[in-house]
Amino acid sequence: MSTAWIIARHEFLSRVRTKGFIVSTLLAPLGIVLLVAVPILLTQVETPIQHRIAVLDRSGRDIALKLASADSSLFVPTDEPLDTLRARVLAKELTGYLLVPPDAIEQDSVVLFSRGGGGFGMHEAVTNTVREVFRRERLLARGADTALIRLAEQRTKIERVKVTAERTERDQTALLTGIGYFLSMVVYMLLFIYGGIVMRSVLEEKTNRIVEILASSARPFDIMLGKITGVGAVGLFQLALWLVLTAAAFALAGSMLVSMSGAATQMEALAYYRSHDNDIATLVLQAPSISLGLVVAFVFFFLTGYVFYSTLFAGIAAAADTEQDIQTLQAPVSIFIVLPILTIPMIMNAPDSTLAVVLSLVPMFSPILMVMRLFATEVPWWQIAASVVLMLGSIVGAVWLAGRIYRIGILRYGQRPSFRQLARWIVEG
C-alpha cells in the first residue's frame, strides 16, 4: 500500500470521526430547512400589524375616498385639523396622516406625517396605492375613458415555456439561476474551508516536527498528495451527506406543507400556496428538475477547484512557519477565489456575454463561475470541454508548482521566505 494512500486514509478517518464533522454535517441541512420553514410558518401564524393612515384631502378631487376605496385597511378619510391629527399620531391612535395639497395632482406630490418607523412594508403600501390613484386621476383629467383605464391596469400573466429538441417544458431559468448562485457560494465557501484545513494541517505537522518523522519513510510529494486526497474525500463525503439529508428534509417539509394547507393532495396544496403568493412553499412542493449532468458538473468543478487551490495552499503552508506567515503568503492565491464572487451578479444577468464566457474559462475562476453559468443558461459543449481541459491542465501545473515548494519548504525552519525565494525554490526544486 502506497504511503500517499496511508496518509490519505488517516486524514479521512481522523476527521470524519470528530464531533465537529458530525455536528457540521447535521447542522447545515437543518439550517437550510429552517431557512425555508421559518418564513412559511411566519406567514401562517403571523398577525399583521394594522396601520392606519388618515387622509386629509384638500385637492377637491375626493382623493381621500379613492385611497380608502383602494385600501380600506390602511387609509381612512378625515377632515380633522392638523393639530388634532398630530396629537392622535403622537398618542399612537394613528400610524400617520397624509396631507393631499390642492395642487397634488399637478405637482404629483403629497406629504406623509408619521412617528417614523413602520417598516418597509407600510411605506411601500402607501407609495404604491397613492401612485395608482394619482395615475388614474391624471388619466381621467385628460379625458381618458374609465373602461380603457381598467383595461390598461390589467396585469398580463406570462407563462414561460422552454423549447427543446425533444419537447416543450416549463421554463425554470429564474429558479435554476437562483440555485446556481447558491451552489456557487457553496463552492466558494468549501474552497476556503477545506483549503484552510489542508493548509493548517500542513503547518501543524511542520511546527510539531511530525513531518520529519513522515519524511523518513515517505517522499514529500506523497505526504502532500495524501493530505490533499484525504481532506478532499472528507469534503466530498460531507457534501454527499448534505445532499441526501437536505433531500430527505425537503420531502418531509413537503408532507408538512400539504398537511398545513388542509389539502388532500400535493397539487391542491400547491394551488393553495400559489393563491396566497407563498413562493417558498411553492418551491418546496414543486422543486425544479435538475439533470444528472448538472449534478456531475457541480461535483467535478468542486473537486477540481478543491484540488487546485488546496495544492497551492499546501505549498504555502510548507513554506510558512507561523499563522502570520500564512496570512501573508496566501493572499495572492485567496484573491483568485474572491474575485469570481464579485462578478457573479454580472454572470446572472448575462451568462452568455463574451466577458462571462471568458471569465468562466479561466481555470482559477471556473469552479465558481462555470457552475453559475451551467445553471443559468445552456452552455455550449465546446465551452464545457474547454473548461474541463483547462481545469485539469491547471491542476497539473499547480501540483508541479506546489510540489517543488513543498519539497524544500517542509523541512526549512526559522525564516519566512520571500516571494523571490519561493520562485528560486520552484526553479531549483
DOGU-868545 format. One record per residue (C-alpha): x, y negated, z; residue in three letters. Coordinates in pm, whole numbers, plus 32768, in hexadecimal, padded with zeros to 4 digits. Each point is the difference from the previous one (the first is absolute). Layout:
<atoms>
@xx=X yy=Y zz=Z code=ALA
...
</atoms>
This chain:
<atoms>
@xx=8000 yy=8000 zz=8000 code=MET
@xx=8092 yy=7EAD zz=7F97 code=SER
@xx=805F yy=7F03 zz=8109 code=THR
@xx=7F21 yy=7EF8 zz=7F5B code=ALA
@xx=7ED3 yy=80E9 zz=8027 code=TRP
@xx=8056 yy=8045 zz=816E code=ILE
@xx=8015 yy=7E8B zz=804B code=ILE
@xx=7EBD yy=7FBD zz=7F41 code=ALA
@xx=7F46 yy=8110 zz=80C1 code=ARG
@xx=8081 yy=7F79 zz=8149 code=HIS
@xx=7F94 yy=7E9D zz=7FA9 code=GLU
@xx=7EA5 yy=8079 zz=7F9A code=PHE
@xx=7FBA yy=80E0 zz=812A code=LEU
@xx=8091 yy=7F12 zz=8102 code=SER
@xx=7F1C yy=7EE7 zz=7F88 code=ARG
@xx=7EB4 yy=80B2 zz=7FBD code=VAL
@xx=8007 yy=8092 zz=8160 code=ARG
@xx=8015 yy=7EAD zz=80A9 code=THR
@xx=7ED7 yy=7F5D zz=80AB code=LYS
@xx=8038 yy=7EC8 zz=7F31 code=GLY
@xx=7FCD yy=80BD zz=7EBB code=PHE
@xx=7EC4 yy=80AB zz=807E code=ILE
@xx=7F6B yy=7EBF zz=808A code=VAL
@xx=804D yy=7F32 zz=7EC8 code=SER
@xx=7F76 yy=8113 zz=7F1F code=THR
@xx=7EB6 yy=8003 zz=80BD code=LEU
@xx=7FE4 yy=7E89 zz=8038 code=LEU
@xx=8029 yy=7F92 zz=7E94 code=ALA
@xx=7EC5 yy=80B3 zz=7F7B code=PRO
@xx=7F47 yy=7F99 zz=813A code=LEU
@xx=8060 yy=7E97 zz=7FBB code=GLY
@xx=7F7C yy=8017 zz=7E9D code=ILE
@xx=7EB8 yy=8096 zz=807B code=VAL
@xx=7FD9 yy=7EED zz=8104 code=LEU
@xx=804D yy=7EFB zz=7EF8 code=LEU
@xx=7EDF yy=8089 zz=7F33 code=VAL
@xx=7F11 yy=805E zz=8117 code=ALA
@xx=800E yy=7ECB zz=80DB code=VAL
@xx=7F75 yy=7F0C zz=7EFA code=PRO
@xx=7EE9 yy=80F7 zz=7FAB code=ILE
@xx=7FA1 yy=802E zz=816C code=LEU
@xx=8007 yy=7E8B zz=803C code=LEU
@xx=7F0F yy=7FC4 zz=7EE2 code=THR
@xx=7F14 yy=8100 zz=809B code=GLN
@xx=8007 yy=7F81 zz=8167 code=VAL
@xx=8060 yy=7E92 zz=7FD8 code=GLU
@xx=7EFC yy=7EFF zz=8063 code=THR
@xx=8050 yy=7ED0 zz=7F28 code=PRO
@xx=8016 yy=7EAE zz=80A9 code=ILE
@xx=7EDC yy=7F25 zz=7F9D code=GLN
@xx=8078 yy=7EAD zz=7F89 code=HIS
@xx=7F0A yy=7EE0 zz=7FE3 code=ARG
@xx=804D yy=7ED1 zz=7F29 code=ILE
@xx=7F09 yy=7EDE zz=8014 code=ALA
@xx=7FDD yy=7F43 zz=7EB7 code=VAL
@xx=7FC0 yy=7E8A zz=800E code=LEU
@xx=7F96 yy=7FA6 zz=7E9E code=ASP
@xx=8018 yy=7E96 zz=7F8D code=ARG
@xx=8007 yy=804A zz=7E8C code=SER
@xx=7E88 yy=7FFD zz=7FC8 code=GLY
@xx=801B yy=8143 zz=7F36 code=ARG
@xx=7F8D yy=80FB zz=810A code=ASP
@xx=815E yy=8092 zz=8016 code=ILE
@xx=7FC2 yy=806B zz=8168 code=ALA
@xx=7ECD yy=80CC zz=7FA1 code=LEU
@xx=80B5 yy=809D zz=7EDA code=LYS
@xx=8129 yy=8062 zz=80D5 code=LEU
@xx=7F15 yy=8099 zz=8104 code=ALA
@xx=7F4D yy=80B9 zz=7EEA code=SER
@xx=814A yy=8087 zz=7F7C code=ALA
@xx=8078 yy=8074 zz=8159 code=ASP
@xx=7EFD yy=7FDD zz=8113 code=SER
@xx=80DD yy=80B6 zz=80FB code=SER
@xx=8109 yy=7EF0 zz=7FE9 code=LEU
@xx=7F5F yy=7EB2 zz=7FA5 code=PHE
@xx=7EE6 yy=7F48 zz=80AE code=VAL
@xx=7F79 yy=7EAD zz=7F89 code=PRO
@xx=7FFB yy=7EE5 zz=80FE code=THR
@xx=7FB4 yy=7E8F zz=801B code=ASP
@xx=809D yy=7FCE zz=8158 code=GLU
@xx=80ED yy=7ED8 zz=8035 code=PRO
@xx=8174 yy=803A zz=7FDC code=LEU
@xx=803E yy=7FCD zz=8174 code=ASP
@xx=7F03 yy=810E zz=8055 code=THR
@xx=809A yy=80F2 zz=7F06 code=LEU
@xx=815A yy=7FBB zz=8088 code=ARG
@xx=7F87 yy=8044 zz=8164 code=ALA
@xx=7F5E yy=8148 zz=7F94 code=ARG
@xx=8143 yy=806F zz=7F57 code=VAL
@xx=80C9 yy=7FB1 zz=8139 code=LEU
@xx=7EFD yy=80BA zz=80D1 code=ALA
@xx=802E yy=812C zz=7F15 code=LYS
@xx=7E91 yy=7FFA zz=7F99 code=GLU
@xx=8078 yy=7FD5 zz=7E99 code=LEU
@xx=8138 yy=807A zz=7F4F code=THR
@xx=8008 yy=7EB6 zz=7F47 code=GLY
@xx=7F3B yy=7F10 zz=7F2A code=TYR
@xx=8019 yy=7FAC zz=7E91 code=LEU
@xx=7FD7 yy=7E98 zz=7F93 code=LEU
@xx=7F82 yy=7FDB zz=7E9A code=VAL
@xx=803A yy=7E92 zz=7F9B code=PRO
@xx=7F1E yy=7F46 zz=7F06 code=PRO
@xx=80F8 yy=802D zz=7EE0 code=ASP
@xx=805C yy=8165 zz=8059 code=ALA
@xx=7FA5 yy=8091 zz=7EA9 code=ILE
@xx=80B2 yy=7EEF zz=7F3D code=GLU
@xx=8138 yy=800B zz=80DC code=GLN
@xx=7FE9 yy=817B zz=8031 code=ASP
@xx=8052 yy=7FD2 zz=816F code=SER
@xx=7F6A yy=804E zz=8155 code=VAL
@xx=808D yy=7FF3 zz=8161 code=VAL
@xx=7FFC yy=8123 zz=80F6 code=LEU
@xx=8020 yy=7FA7 zz=8170 code=PHE
@xx=8054 yy=8119 zz=80F4 code=SER
@xx=80CD yy=8055 zz=8133 code=ARG
@xx=80FC yy=80AD zz=7F20 code=GLY
@xx=8039 yy=8174 zz=7FE9 code=GLY
@xx=7EDE yy=80D8 zz=7F8E code=GLY
@xx=80E2 yy=80DC zz=7F32 code=GLY
@xx=803A yy=8015 zz=7E8D code=PHE
@xx=7EB5 yy=80B2 zz=7FC4 code=GLY
@xx=7F29 yy=7EE2 zz=807E code=MET
@xx=80BA yy=7EF8 zz=7F37 code=HIS
@xx=7FF6 yy=80D7 zz=7EC7 code=GLU
@xx=7E86 yy=8033 zz=8027 code=ALA
@xx=7FC6 yy=7E88 zz=8025 code=VAL
@xx=80E0 yy=7FAD zz=7ED8 code=THR
@xx=7F6A yy=8103 zz=7F13 code=ASN
@xx=7E97 yy=7FA9 zz=8053 code=THR
@xx=8035 yy=7E87 zz=7FE2 code=VAL
@xx=80B4 yy=802C zz=7EB5 code=ARG
@xx=7EE8 yy=80D8 zz=7F6F code=GLU
@xx=7EF1 yy=7F0C zz=806A code=VAL
@xx=80C2 yy=7ED4 zz=7F7D code=PHE
@xx=8049 yy=80A9 zz=7EB5 code=ARG
@xx=7E8F yy=8045 zz=7FCE code=ARG
@xx=7FA7 yy=7E99 zz=805F code=GLU
@xx=80F8 yy=7F71 zz=7F05 code=ARG
@xx=7F71 yy=80D9 zz=7EED code=LEU
@xx=7E9B yy=7F9F zz=8058 code=LEU
@xx=8061 yy=7E90 zz=8007 code=ALA
@xx=8072 yy=8024 zz=7E98 code=ARG
@xx=7EBC yy=80A0 zz=7F90 code=GLY
@xx=8061 yy=816E zz=8005 code=ALA
@xx=7EDE yy=80F7 zz=8000 code=ASP
@xx=7FD3 yy=80C1 zz=8147 code=THR
@xx=7FD2 yy=8149 zz=7F47 code=ALA
@xx=8145 yy=7FC1 zz=7F47 code=LEU
@xx=80B2 yy=7FB7 zz=8149 code=ILE
@xx=7F83 yy=8145 zz=8099 code=ARG
@xx=8078 yy=80B7 zz=7ECA code=LEU
@xx=8158 yy=7F5F zz=801C code=ALA
@xx=801B yy=805C zz=8170 code=GLU
@xx=7FD2 yy=8172 zz=7FC1 code=GLN
@xx=813B yy=80C7 zz=8047 code=ARG
@xx=807A yy=80E7 zz=7EF2 code=THR
@xx=805E yy=815E zz=806F code=LYS
@xx=8135 yy=8084 zz=7F52 code=ILE
@xx=8023 yy=8179 zz=7FF9 code=GLU
@xx=8165 yy=8064 zz=7FB3 code=ARG
@xx=8033 yy=8138 zz=7F2F code=VAL
@xx=8151 yy=8090 zz=7FA0 code=LYS
@xx=8026 yy=8092 zz=7EA5 code=VAL
@xx=80EA yy=812A zz=7FD1 code=THR
@xx=8043 yy=80E9 zz=7EDE code=ALA
@xx=7F2D yy=8111 zz=80A0 code=GLU
@xx=7EE0 yy=7F41 zz=80A1 code=ARG
@xx=7F87 yy=7EC4 zz=80A6 code=THR
@xx=800A yy=7FDF zz=8179 code=GLU
@xx=7FD5 yy=7F03 zz=8115 code=ARG
@xx=8116 yy=7EFD zz=7FF7 code=ASP
@xx=80B9 yy=8001 zz=814B code=GLN
@xx=8116 yy=7F12 zz=7F9F code=THR
@xx=7FC6 yy=7F06 zz=8119 code=ALA
@xx=7FEE yy=8111 zz=8107 code=LEU
@xx=812D yy=80BC zz=7F7B code=LEU
@xx=80C5 yy=7EBC zz=7FF6 code=THR
@xx=7FB5 yy=7FD2 zz=8170 code=GLY
@xx=8070 yy=8164 zz=8048 code=ILE
@xx=813C yy=7FC3 zz=7F34 code=GLY
@xx=8048 yy=7ECC zz=80D1 code=TYR
@xx=7FD2 yy=80C7 zz=8142 code=PHE
@xx=80E0 yy=811D zz=7F88 code=LEU
@xx=810A yy=7F0B zz=7F8B code=SER
@xx=8007 yy=7F70 zz=815D code=MET
@xx=8018 yy=8162 zz=808D code=VAL
@xx=8131 yy=8045 zz=7F25 code=VAL
@xx=8096 yy=7EB3 zz=8068 code=TYR
@xx=7FDA yy=8050 zz=8173 code=MET
@xx=8076 yy=8169 zz=7FE1 code=LEU
@xx=8139 yy=7F98 zz=7F42 code=LEU
@xx=805F yy=7F20 zz=8120 code=PHE
@xx=7F95 yy=80F5 zz=8110 code=ILE
@xx=80AB yy=813B zz=7F7E code=TYR
@xx=8125 yy=7F43 zz=7F6A code=GLY
@xx=8032 yy=7F65 zz=8157 code=GLY
@xx=7FEF yy=8158 zz=80A2 code=ILE
@xx=8116 yy=8081 zz=7F1E code=VAL
@xx=80D1 yy=7EC9 zz=803C code=MET
@xx=7FE4 yy=800B zz=817A code=ARG
@xx=8035 yy=8176 zz=800C code=SER
@xx=8147 yy=7FDC zz=7F40 code=VAL
@xx=806E yy=7EE0 zz=80E1 code=LEU
@xx=7FA7 yy=80C0 zz=813D code=GLU
@xx=80CB yy=8130 zz=7F99 code=GLU
@xx=8122 yy=7F21 zz=7F9F code=LYS
@xx=8005 yy=7F38 zz=8143 code=THR
@xx=7FDA yy=813E zz=80D3 code=ASN
@xx=8119 yy=80A6 zz=7F39 code=ARG
@xx=7F1A yy=8123 zz=7FAB code=ILE
@xx=8053 yy=7FD0 zz=7E91 code=VAL
@xx=816B yy=805B zz=8047 code=GLU
@xx=7F8D yy=8159 zz=806F code=ILE
@xx=7F21 yy=8020 zz=7ECE code=LEU
@xx=8117 yy=7F8E zz=7F19 code=ALA
@xx=80DB yy=811C zz=807E code=SER
@xx=7F16 yy=80FF zz=7F60 code=SER
@xx=7F4A yy=7F3E zz=7EEE code=ALA
@xx=8057 yy=7F07 zz=7EF2 code=ARG
@xx=7F8B yy=7E9A zz=803E code=PRO
@xx=7F2A yy=8015 zz=7EC7 code=PHE
@xx=7F4E yy=8138 zz=8085 code=ASP
@xx=7FC0 yy=7F50 zz=814C code=ILE
@xx=7F66 yy=7ED6 zz=7F4E code=MET
@xx=7F35 yy=80DC zz=7F15 code=LEU
@xx=7F7C yy=80D7 zz=811B code=GLY
@xx=7F99 yy=7ED4 zz=80CE code=LYS
@xx=7F49 yy=7F5A zz=7EDD code=ILE
@xx=7F54 yy=8145 zz=7F9D code=THR
@xx=7F91 yy=8053 zz=8162 code=GLY
@xx=7F71 yy=7EAA zz=804F code=VAL
@xx=7F5D yy=7FF1 zz=7EA6 code=GLY
@xx=7F57 yy=814D zz=8044 code=ALA
@xx=7F7B yy=7F6F zz=8145 code=VAL
@xx=7F6F yy=7ED8 zz=7F41 code=GLY
@xx=7F60 yy=80DB zz=7EF5 code=LEU
@xx=7F71 yy=80EB zz=8106 code=PHE
@xx=7F6F yy=7EDF zz=80C7 code=GLN
@xx=7F6F yy=7F67 zz=7EC3 code=LEU
@xx=7F58 yy=814A zz=7FA7 code=ALA
@xx=7F6D yy=8018 zz=815E code=LEU
@xx=7F80 yy=7E9B zz=7FE6 code=TRP
@xx=7F50 yy=804D zz=7EB7 code=LEU
@xx=7F59 yy=8139 zz=8089 code=VAL
@xx=7F97 yy=7F5F zz=8148 code=LEU
@xx=7F81 yy=7EC6 zz=7F53 code=THR
@xx=7F34 yy=80CD zz=7F08 code=ALA
@xx=7F67 yy=80C8 zz=811F code=ALA
@xx=7FB7 yy=7EC0 zz=80C3 code=ALA
@xx=7F55 yy=7F60 zz=7ED5 code=PHE
@xx=7F2B yy=8139 zz=7FCC code=ALA
@xx=7F93 yy=7FED zz=816C code=LEU
@xx=7FBF yy=7E89 zz=7FE1 code=ALA
@xx=7F27 yy=8040 zz=7ECD code=GLY
@xx=7F27 yy=80F4 zz=80C3 code=SER
@xx=7FDC yy=7F04 zz=811B code=MET
@xx=7F9D yy=7EEB zz=7F0C code=LEU
@xx=7EEE yy=80DC zz=7F6C code=VAL
@xx=7F7E yy=8044 zz=815E code=SER
@xx=8010 yy=7E8F zz=8066 code=MET
@xx=7F3B yy=7F92 zz=7ECD code=SER
@xx=7EE4 yy=80EF zz=804D code=GLY
@xx=8013 yy=808A zz=7E9D code=ALA
@xx=7FCE yy=816B zz=7FAA code=ALA
@xx=810F yy=8012 zz=7EF4 code=THR
@xx=8147 yy=7F54 zz=7FB2 code=GLN
@xx=7F6B yy=7F58 zz=7ECC code=MET
@xx=7EE7 yy=7F69 zz=80D1 code=GLU
@xx=8100 yy=7F84 zz=80FD code=ALA
@xx=80CD yy=7F6C zz=7EE5 code=LEU
@xx=7ECF yy=7F44 zz=7F7F code=ALA
@xx=7FB8 yy=7F84 zz=8161 code=TYR
@xx=815C yy=7F71 zz=8036 code=TYR
@xx=8006 yy=7F68 zz=7EA3 code=ARG
@xx=7EBA yy=7F4C zz=8048 code=SER
@xx=80A2 yy=7F71 zz=813C code=HIS
@xx=813C yy=7F98 zz=7F41 code=ASP
@xx=80D8 yy=80DB zz=80E0 code=ASN
@xx=8129 yy=8034 zz=7F19 code=ASP
@xx=80D1 yy=80C4 zz=80FC code=ILE
@xx=7EF0 yy=8101 zz=803F code=ALA
@xx=7FC4 yy=8018 zz=7E89 code=THR
@xx=8172 yy=8044 zz=7FCA code=LEU
@xx=8004 yy=8116 zz=8105 code=VAL
@xx=7ECC yy=80AA zz=7F6D code=LEU
@xx=8071 yy=7FDA zz=7E97 code=GLN
@xx=8179 yy=8018 zz=8005 code=ALA
@xx=80B2 yy=7FBF zz=7EB6 code=PRO
@xx=8082 yy=8126 zz=7F3A code=SER
@xx=817C yy=8008 zz=8008 code=ILE
@xx=80A2 yy=80E4 zz=7F02 code=SER
@xx=8109 yy=80FF zz=8058 code=LEU
@xx=80F0 yy=7F40 zz=7F21 code=GLY
@xx=7FE4 yy=7ECC zz=80DA code=LEU
@xx=803F yy=80CC zz=813B code=VAL
@xx=8134 yy=80A2 zz=7F62 code=VAL
@xx=807E yy=7EAC zz=7F8B code=ALA
@xx=7FD4 yy=7F6C zz=815A code=PHE
@xx=80C1 yy=811E zz=80A3 code=VAL
@xx=8112 yy=7FEF zz=7EF6 code=PHE
@xx=803C yy=7E8B zz=8023 code=PHE
@xx=7FF5 yy=8015 zz=817A code=PHE
@xx=8103 yy=8118 zz=8005 code=LEU
@xx=80E7 yy=7F68 zz=7EFC code=THR
@xx=7FE6 yy=7EAC zz=80A6 code=GLY
@xx=804E yy=809E zz=814E code=TYR
@xx=812F yy=80BD zz=7F7A code=VAL
@xx=8083 yy=7ECA zz=7F4C code=PHE
@xx=7FE8 yy=7F14 zz=8127 code=TYR
@xx=8051 yy=80FC zz=8111 code=SER
@xx=8140 yy=805C zz=7F4A code=THR
@xx=8069 yy=7E94 zz=7FFA code=LEU
@xx=7F9B yy=7FD3 zz=816C code=PHE
@xx=80CE yy=8133 zz=805F code=ALA
@xx=8130 yy=7F6A zz=7F55 code=GLY
@xx=7FC6 yy=7EB6 zz=80B8 code=ILE
@xx=7FE5 yy=80AF zz=8151 code=ALA
@xx=813F yy=80C6 zz=7FBF code=ALA
@xx=80BB yy=7EB9 zz=7FCB code=ALA
@xx=7F71 yy=7F5B zz=813A code=ALA
@xx=8063 yy=801E zz=816B code=ASP
@xx=7EDE yy=7F4B zz=80AB code=THR
@xx=7E97 yy=7F99 zz=7FC8 code=GLU
@xx=807B yy=7EA0 zz=7FB5 code=GLN
@xx=80DB yy=8088 zz=7EE9 code=ASP
@xx=7ED3 yy=80B1 zz=7F6A code=ILE
@xx=7F2D yy=7EC4 zz=8005 code=GLN
@xx=8106 yy=7F4E zz=7F31 code=THR
@xx=8051 yy=8118 zz=7F0E code=LEU
@xx=7E9D yy=8070 zz=7FB8 code=GLN
@xx=7F81 yy=7EA9 zz=7F91 code=ALA
@xx=8066 yy=8027 zz=7E8F code=PRO
@xx=7F46 yy=814D zz=7FF0 code=VAL
@xx=7ECE yy=7F9E zz=80CC code=SER
@xx=7FBB yy=7ED4 zz=7F22 code=ILE
@xx=7FB1 yy=80EA zz=7EDE code=PHE
@xx=7EEF yy=80A6 zz=80D0 code=ILE
@xx=7F69 yy=7EB2 zz=8064 code=VAL
@xx=8006 yy=7F56 zz=7EA9 code=LEU
@xx=7EFB yy=80E8 zz=7F5E code=PRO
@xx=7F04 yy=7FAB zz=8111 code=ILE
@xx=8013 yy=7E93 zz=7F97 code=LEU
@xx=7F9E yy=805C zz=7E9B code=THR
@xx=7EE0 yy=80EB zz=8052 code=ILE
@xx=7EF1 yy=7EF0 zz=7FE1 code=PRO
@xx=807B yy=7FBB zz=7E9F code=MET
@xx=8003 yy=8174 zz=7FAD code=ILE
@xx=7E9B yy=8024 zz=8080 code=MET
@xx=7F84 yy=7EE0 zz=7F27 code=ASN
@xx=80C0 yy=805C zz=7EC4 code=ALA
@xx=8084 yy=8166 zz=8011 code=PRO
@xx=803C yy=800F zz=7E87 code=ASP
@xx=80C3 yy=7EBC zz=7FE1 code=SER
@xx=8165 yy=8008 zz=7F7E code=THR
@xx=808C yy=7F92 zz=814F code=LEU
@xx=7F3B yy=810E zz=80B9 code=ALA
@xx=807E yy=810C zz=7F11 code=VAL
@xx=816B yy=7F90 zz=801B code=VAL
@xx=7FFB yy=7FE6 zz=817B code=LEU
@xx=7F5D yy=8154 zz=802B code=SER
@xx=8116 yy=809F zz=7F2F code=LEU
@xx=8116 yy=7F72 zz=80DB code=VAL
@xx=8068 yy=812D zz=80D8 code=PRO
@xx=8019 yy=7F33 zz=8142 code=MET
@xx=7E99 yy=7F89 zz=7FD0 code=PHE
@xx=7F5E yy=8133 zz=7F5E code=SER
@xx=7FA1 yy=80BB zz=8142 code=PRO
@xx=7F19 yy=7EE1 zz=805E code=ILE
@xx=7F9D yy=7F53 zz=7EBC code=LEU
@xx=7FCE yy=8131 zz=7F23 code=MET
@xx=7F14 yy=8094 zz=8105 code=VAL
@xx=7F3E yy=7EB9 zz=7FF7 code=MET
@xx=7FEA yy=8000 zz=7E83 code=ARG
@xx=7F9E yy=816F zz=7FE6 code=LEU
@xx=7ECC yy=7FC0 zz=80D3 code=PHE
@xx=7FAF yy=7EAD zz=7F6A code=ALA
@xx=8010 yy=8055 zz=7E8D code=THR
@xx=8046 yy=810B zz=7EFA code=GLU
@xx=817B yy=8006 zz=7FF0 code=VAL
@xx=8087 yy=8082 zz=7EB0 code=PRO
@xx=80B1 yy=814F zz=8019 code=TRP
@xx=8149 yy=7F74 zz=7F7F code=TRP
@xx=800E yy=7F03 zz=811B code=GLN
@xx=7FC7 yy=8113 zz=8100 code=ILE
@xx=810A yy=80D7 zz=7F5B code=ALA
@xx=80F4 yy=7EDE zz=7FF3 code=ALA
@xx=7FC1 yy=7FB2 zz=816E code=SER
@xx=803A yy=816C zz=8062 code=VAL
@xx=8147 yy=8015 zz=7F3D code=VAL
@xx=807F yy=7EB4 zz=8087 code=LEU
@xx=7F9D yy=805E zz=8162 code=MET
@xx=80B5 yy=8150 zz=7FF0 code=LEU
@xx=812F yy=7F5C zz=7F63 code=GLY
@xx=800A yy=7EF7 zz=810F code=SER
@xx=7FF5 yy=810F zz=810B code=ILE
@xx=8133 yy=80A5 zz=7F66 code=VAL
@xx=80AF yy=7EAF zz=8006 code=GLY
@xx=7F95 yy=7FBA zz=8167 code=ALA
@xx=8077 yy=8157 zz=8075 code=VAL
@xx=8151 yy=7FCC zz=7F55 code=TRP
@xx=8022 yy=7EA2 zz=808F code=LEU
@xx=7F94 yy=8054 zz=8164 code=ALA
@xx=80C1 yy=8146 zz=8002 code=GLY
@xx=8149 yy=7F4E zz=7FC2 code=ARG
@xx=7FBA yy=7F03 zz=8113 code=ILE
@xx=7F89 yy=8112 zz=80ED code=TYR
@xx=8137 yy=80D6 zz=7FCD code=ARG
@xx=80EA yy=7EEA zz=8071 code=ILE
@xx=7F24 yy=7F39 zz=80ED code=GLY
@xx=7F74 yy=8118 zz=80D5 code=ILE
@xx=8150 yy=803B zz=80AE code=LEU
@xx=8072 yy=7E96 zz=8015 code=ARG
@xx=7FCA yy=7F3D zz=8142 code=TYR
@xx=8045 yy=7EB0 zz=809A code=GLY
@xx=7FD0 yy=7F13 zz=7EDC code=GLN
@xx=7ED1 yy=7F99 zz=7F38 code=ARG
@xx=8061 yy=8011 zz=7E91 code=PRO
@xx=7FC0 yy=7EDA zz=7F1B code=SER
@xx=7F49 yy=802A zz=7EB8 code=PHE
@xx=8152 yy=7FE9 zz=7F51 code=ARG
@xx=807F yy=8125 zz=80CF code=GLN
@xx=7EC9 yy=80C6 zz=7FAC code=LEU
@xx=8045 yy=7FC4 zz=7E90 code=ALA
@xx=8166 yy=807E zz=8036 code=ARG
@xx=7F7C yy=8139 zz=80AC code=TRP
@xx=7F1E yy=8044 zz=7ED6 code=ILE
@xx=8126 yy=7FE2 zz=7F11 code=VAL
@xx=80EB yy=80CA zz=80D9 code=GLU
@xx=7F01 yy=80FF zz=807B code=GLY
</atoms>
